[in-house]
Amino acid sequence: MESVCEWAVKYAERGWAVIPLHGVNDDGSCTCHLGSDCDSAGKHPYWRDWPSKASSNVEQVTAWFMDDTRQRNIGIVCGASGLVVIDIDDEGGEAMILPLIEVGIIPPCPMVRTRRGIHLYLSGNVPAAKLRGIDIKSGNGFVVAPPSRRVDGGVYEWA
């Protein structure tokens, strides 16, 4: 199995802007200073000014992720990566979106399995939006990327 660092470097090599996220401990708590009191375990950036630090520079990304003992997760900044990511968090959202892929309205695209749904990775630039069960991430929005660890002990994985 490839390491988080190897995956982060692969994303940078694709030209995607990567940021390190706090990780998840074995007990499901966040690696940030809030630990078990964090309501976004493994899903928030290391820095407040993360949009300005996001990078696709392989050397920089390697330096951020090479110490596996830090249990960092990977974030991909959508706009800086030329991506729009449709984040579907429930069955209702999947029921709305998946038929659009089947009939070709949404082109075939890379998909990631999350804890509650899927992420669809599309090229482009559209405004961010929130719908019931669907979050369209673009611009300075970011997504948690495989093989980042989830609070339930599973991992984000390419579908």
C-alpha positions in Angstrom: 0.0 0.0 0.0 1.3 3.4 -0.9 1.9 6.0 1.8 0.0 9.3 2.3 3.2 11.0 1.2 3.4 9.0 -2.1 -0.2 9.9 -2.8 0.2 13.6 -2.0 3.2 13.7 -4.4 1.1 12.0 -7.1 -1.5 14.7 -6.7 1.1 17.4 -6.9 2.6 15.8 -10.1 -0.9 16.1 -11.6 -0.8 19.8 -10.9 -3.2 19.7 -8.1 -2.7 22.1 -5.2 -2.2 20.1 -2.1 -2.4 21.1 1.6 -1.8 19.0 4.7 -4.8 18.4 7.0 -4.8 17.3 10.5 -5.1 13.5 10.8 -7.2 11.1 12.9 -5.8 9.2 15.8 -6.6 5.5 16.4 -9.4 6.5 18.8 -11.1 8.7 16.2 -9.9 11.9 17.7 -8.2 14.7 15.7 -4.5 15.2 15.8 -5.1 18.9 16.3 -4.8 20.5 19.8 -8.6 19.9 20.4 -8.2 16.1 20.1 -11.6 14.5 20.9 -13.3 17.9 21.2 -12.7 18.6 17.5 -15.8 18.6 15.5 -14.0 18.2 12.2 -11.4 15.5 13.0 -9.0 14.9 10.1 -10.8 17.4 7.8 -9.2 20.7 8.5 -5.9 22.4 7.4 -2.8 22.8 9.5 -2.7 26.5 8.8 -5.2 29.4 8.8 -3.7 30.9 5.7 -3.9 27.5 3.8 -5.2 29.0 0.5 -1.9 30.9 0.0 0.2 27.9 1.0 -1.4 25.3 -1.2 1.2 23.8 -3.6 1.8 21.5 -6.5 5.5 21.8 -6.0 6.7 18.2 -5.5 9.6 19.1 -3.2 7.3 21.2 -1.0 4.6 18.6 -0.8 7.2 15.9 0.0 8.5 18.0 2.8 5.0 18.4 4.3 4.2 14.7 4.2 7.4 12.8 4.5 7.2 12.3 8.2 4.5 9.6 8.4 4.4 9.8 12.2 2.4 13.0 12.0 -0.6 11.1 10.6 -1.5 14.0 8.2 -4.4 13.8 5.8 -4.3 15.2 2.3 -6.4 18.2 1.2 -6.8 19.2 -2.5 -7.7 22.9 -3.1 -10.3 22.8 -5.9 -9.9 26.1 -7.8 -6.1 26.1 -7.7 -6.2 22.6 -9.1 -8.6 23.4 -11.9 -11.2 21.2 -10.2 -14.9 21.3 -9.3 -15.7 18.6 -6.8 -19.3 17.5 -6.3 -19.5 16.3 -2.7 -22.5 14.0 -2.2 -23.2 13.2 1.4 -26.4 11.2 1.4 -28.5 8.8 -0.6 -30.8 11.6 -1.8 -27.9 13.4 -3.3 -26.6 10.3 -5.0 -30.1 9.6 -6.3 -30.1 13.0 -7.9 -26.6 13.0 -9.4 -25.8 9.4 -10.5 -28.6 9.3 -13.1 -27.0 12.5 -14.6 -23.8 10.6 -15.1 -25.6 7.6 -16.6 -27.3 9.7 -19.3 -24.1 11.8 -20.0 -25.2 15.2 -18.6 -22.2 14.9 -16.1 -19.3 13.3 -17.9 -17.6 10.2 -16.6 -15.1 11.3 -13.9 -12.9 10.1 -11.1 -14.9 9.3 -7.9 -13.9 8.9 -4.3 -15.8 6.9 -1.7 -16.2 8.9 1.5 -17.7 7.9 4.8 -21.2 9.0 3.9 -21.1 9.3 0.1 -18.9 10.2 -2.9 -16.8 13.0 -4.4 -17.0 13.5 -8.1 -13.8 15.2 -9.5 -14.5 17.3 -12.6 -12.3 19.8 -14.5 -13.6 23.3 -14.6 -14.5 26.4 -12.6 -18.0 27.1 -11.4 -19.3 28.9 -8.3 -19.5 26.9 -5.1 -23.0 26.0 -4.1 -24.8 24.0 -1.4 -27.9 21.9 -2.2 -29.7 19.4 0.0 -27.2 16.5 0.3 -24.8 18.1 -2.3 -22.0 20.5 -1.8 -20.3 21.9 -5.0 -16.7 22.7 -4.0 -14.6 25.1 -6.2 -12.4 28.2 -5.8 -10.9 28.1 -2.3 -12.9 25.0 -1.3 -11.0 21.9 -0.6 -11.7 18.2 -0.3 -10.1 15.4 1.7 -8.3 13.1 -0.7 -7.4 9.4 -0.6 -5.9 7.7 1.3 -6.7 10.0 4.2 -8.1 8.4 7.3 -11.7 8.9 8.4 -13.0 9.2 12.0 -14.6 5.7 11.7 -11.2 4.1 11.0 -11.8 3.7 7.3 -10.0 5.6 4.5 -11.1 7.8 1.6 -10.6 5.7 -1.5 -10.8 6.0 -5.2 -13.9 4.2 -6.5 
